[in-house]
């Protein structure tokens, strides 16, 4: 790997910032302290900042030369509503809040890159450093777009990355097209007619309707969806009744739907509504169907993906830039990619062996209470960001 020496030399200081952020996690749109830490660091390094985009977001601006060209680099900054099981020195000081997805590390990598870019400025143009709030369910990217990020900070492309446990440090996974799925939620309320459990013929029991519906929904995946188009329907909640001898008035089922394309999502939503309503009608029950589209699929642009492959092959070695198997997880960087050309890729976070004594006994996986970001990744990610920005701005623009 061709890592940048000044970044390597400064890695311990940046890791200390990362651990401070880890110890003080903040949930979506509450990242005031985190934004303060980011803003102070950027200001200390002579980087102009803009605060408040997407409520708690921070954008740093590093300019050099006379070119009007610009590129964006993004890191998410929020934590998850989880209680950490680790007990090392930098564990969360706030029960019920934890950096269990590595956004503290993403922030640290972009800060390290920012410091180097500001000091050396080996490019002609502008690098926008996008520290985005509320990735974990809040849609912070969407809110930054609503606040005019691409009008206020016009950039040709934007790039994002996520640490990926299980991949070796120094390895990058990337593909053109879909990297991550859309995230959607559904809720079905089945209203019947309550009765004594010994006299079910006097009521309309919503429980067998719910059971029938749960099984029928899966036929959408097996019989309506084209087999080569990925899609998942997961019923994750079923609520009904309060007493063993009472047929309840209603039952409720909830869950999620994941797809890689809007066409498949449109099909699934339409068929789910039909199945829910007709199943209820068959039993004489009433149906209330709700479907909420949260995050769209994260779809990389072909040209920008090839650019990432080329640049990172030179930084890390061609054998370390590998194909990424798309996952049904979701990411709100998808909103940025709908509005602007760009690419989202995965950075190997190792197998968990980096964790210090006092870590939880669970695996070092994303959204696990025993997770911790691997600080060895900081100089790797920072070097990646610097080289992507420099190469983008120093390569002649396409006509």
N, C-alpha and C positions, 0 to 999 in steps of 0.2 A: 504494500500500500504506500502511495505517495502522499503522506499526510504533511500538513503545513507545520513547520517547526515552531514558529511563534505560538500557534494554537496549542500544540503539544505542551509547550513550556507553561502555558497559562491554564492548562486543563484543571489543575487542582483548585485554583481560585474560582473557576466557573462551577466546578463540582460543589463547592461550598455554597454558592448561590442556589444551585439545584436542591441541595439538601435543606436549605432554609425554606425554600418554597414547599418542599415535600412536608416539612414539619408544620406548615401553616396552610393547609389546603382550603380552598374556597370553591363553593358550588357555582353553577352557571349564573351569570349576571351579578354575582356577588364578589367578583375578583378584585376588590379595591386594593387590598394590601399587595396582592401579586402585581397588579398594574403599577403600584407605587415602586416596587422593587425594580420592575422592568424600566420604568421611566427614569428612575434615578441612575441606573447603570448606563442607559443610552445617553442621558444628559452629561454624565461624568466623562463619557468618551467623545463628547462634542457632536452628538447626533441630534439634530432637530426632531421633535416628536409632535404627534397629534394625539390627544386623548379623547375618549368618550364615544368613539365610533363603535356602534353595536353596544352602546351603554358603557361597557368597561374595557373596551379594546384599546390597544396602543399601536400606533403606526410610527415607525422610525424611518427617516429619509436620509439616505447617504448618496450624495451627488459628487460627480467628478467630471471635468471636461466640459464640452459644449454640446454634446449630443442630446437630442430630445428623447432618445430611446430609454425605456424603463422596463424593469422586470420585478415581480413580486415573489417574496419568500414567506411562507406562512407557518406559524406554530400555534397550536391551541394551548390554552393556559388554565382551564378549569379542572376541578377534581370531581370525584364521584361521591354520592351519598352512601358510603360504606364505612364500617368500623374496621380499622386496621388491626391485624393480628401480629404485626411485627413489634419488637420491643427494643430495636437498636436506637442509637442516640437521636437520629433524625426522624423517628416515627411520628406520625400525626399527633399533634397536641389537641386536636379537636375531635372527640368521639362522634362517630357518624359521618365523618368526612375523611376522604383518603385519596391520594394520588395513586390510584390503582390501575391507571392506563398509561402512565408515563408522560403526561403532559408537562410535568415539571422538567423532565429531561428534554422534551421538545423545545421548551422555552430556553433551557440552558444552551442547547446546541445553536439556536438562532442568535442568542446573545453572544456566544463565542464568535460566531461568524460576523456579527455586527461589529464587534470590537476590532477584528482584523480588517474588515472592509473599510472602516473609518480611518484606521491608521495607515493603511497601505494604498488604497484607492487605485488598484491596477485595472481600471476599466474606464470607459467613456460613456457616461449616461447616469441613470439613477437606479438605485436598488431600494425598493420599498420593503420594509421589514414589518410584516403583518402579524401582530400578536393578538390572536382571535379568542374572544370569550365563548363560553357556553356551547362547546361542541357536544357535550354529553346531554343531549335531549333538548337543549334550548334553541338550537338553530342559529348560533351566533354568526355564522357566515352569511346566512340569509339576512340577518339584521344589519350587518355591516354593508351589504349590498343596498338595502333599503336606505341606509344613511348616506349612500353615494360614494362608497369607497373607490369605485372604478372611474367616477367622474372627478373626484377630488385628487385621486392619485392614479392618473392614466398609465396603465402598464400594458405591455404587449402580451404578456403571459404570466401565469402564477403557478408556483410549484409548492407541493406539500409532501410531507413524509410522516410515517408512523413507525415507532419501534415495533419489532416483531419477535417475541420470545420463541425460542426453538430454532431460529436461524442464527448461524455463527456471526459474531461481531465482525464487521468488515464486509458483510454480504448484503447485497441489495436485490430485492425482488420487484419486478415491474413487468407490466403487460400493456399493450394498447387495448382500448376498449374497456369493458367492465372490469373493475378491480373489486368493488364492493357492491352490495345489493341495496335496493330501496328498503326503507323501513316504514311499516304501516301498521296500524292498530284497528281492531274491529271490536264492536260490542253489540250483542244481540240480547234483547229483553223479550222473553216469551211470557205472555200474560194469559193465564188460564182462569180457572175458577176453583177456589179452595174448598175443601170438604174434610169430613172426618176420614181418617185413613181406612176405617172399616166400611165406609160407604163411598168408594171412589166413583161409582156410577152417578152420583149426584153432583160431581164436579168435572172440571177439565184439568187433568194432571199435567203440569208443564214439565215435569221431570223426564218422562219418557220422550217427550218432544225434544228436549235438550239432548238426550242420549242419541236419539235418531239423527239429530242435526249434526252433532259432532262427527259421527261416522260418515254422514252424507257429504260433509264438506270436503273430506279427503278424496272423494271421487272426482272433484274438480281437478285435483292434481293428477290423478291416475287416468281419467277418461276425457277431460275437456282440454287440458293443457297439452300442447305439442310436446312429446317426450324429450326433445332436444332443447327445449326452452326451460331453464331452471326456474323453479318456484317452490316455495314452502308455505304451507298453512299450518300454524301451530296454535291449537286451543290450549291456553295455559291457565285459565280460570273458569270454574263452574261453581256458581253459587245458587243454592235453593234451600228453602225450608228452615224451620227453627225448632221443630219438635218431631219426634218419631211417629206420633199418632195423628199427624196433621198433613193433609195434602196441601202444599203451599199454593198461594195465588199466582206466583211468578217464579221464573228461573232466569238466570243471566249467564251468558258465556262470553268470554273475552279471549283475545289472543293477538297474534301478529301474523303478517304476511310479508314475505321477502321475495323479490324478483330482481333480475338484471335488466329488464326492459319494461318500458311503459306499456307496450302492446300486451305483454303477458299480465301485467298488473291490471290493465283495463278489463281483460277477460276474467280474471279471478274475482275482481270486485263485483262485476256484473253478475257472474254466476253465483257468488256467495249470497247476494241479495235475493236472487230468484230461489235458491235452495232454502234460505231461511224463511222467506215469506210463504212459499208453497208447502214447506214442511209444517209450519204452524197452521196453515189453512186446512191441511189434511186432517189435523187433529181437533179443529175447531177452536184453536187458540189465536191470539193476536200477536203480531210481531212488530218490534221496533228494531230497525237495523241501522247501525252507525259504522262508517268506515272513514278513518282519518289517515291521510297521507302525510307522513312526517318528513323523511329524508328521501330524495330521489337516488337512483343508483349513481355510484361514482364511476364515471366513464372517462378514461384518458383519451386525449387527442393523439392521433397517430404520429404526427410530425414532432410534437413535443416529447412524446415517449421515446422516439428514436434519438432525439437530442440527449435525453437523460442517459440512455444506454451508452451512447458514444462517449459522453463526457465522463461518466462514472467508470466505464471500462478503463479509461486512461488513469483515473485516480486510484481505483481499487484493484484493477486487473480484470481482464475479460472473463476469467473463470469465476469471478465473484459477483457478476451481474447476471442473475438467473431469472427464469420465468417464474412468475408468481401465480399460484393457483387461486383463482378468485374465491372469495369467501362471502357467505351470506350475512356477515356483519355489515354495519352501515356507518356512514361518516358524512358530516355536513360540509366537508370540502366539495361535495357534489354540487352544491349551489354555486360555488366559485367556478367550477368547470362547466356549468351550464351557461354562465355569463361570459367566460373568458377562456381562451386556449390555455392548456396547461397539462400537468401530469402529477399524479399522486403515486408514491412508491413506498416500499417497506424497507426498513433498515434493521438488520439482524441485531437482536438484543441478547443473544447467548442463551444458555440453558438453565440459568439461575445460579450457577456456581459462584457468581460474584457477590451474593448476599452475605452480609456480615452475621456474626453470631447475634442471636436474638431475633432472627426472622421467624415468621410463623411456619408451621409445618406443612402448609399447603403448597401447591406448585407455584412457580414464579410465572404465572400466566396473567394475561390482561383481565381486569375486573375480578381478580382474586385477592382476598384480604392479606395474603402473604407475598404479594408482588412487590418488587422494587426495581426501579430503573437502573440499568447498568452504566455507571459513570465512564467505563472504557469507551462507550459509544460517543461521548461528547466530542472528542477531537475528530472522530470519523465523520459524524454528522456535520460538524462545523466546517470541515474541509470540503465536504460535499456541497454545502451551501455556497461557500466562497467560489469554488470552481464553476458551479453552475451559473452563478451571477456573472462572473468575469467572462466566461466563455460566451454567454448569451449576448452580453453587451459589446464584446470585442469581435463578434462574428457579424459580417455584413447582413443587414436585414433583407428578408426576402421581398422581392418586388411584387 
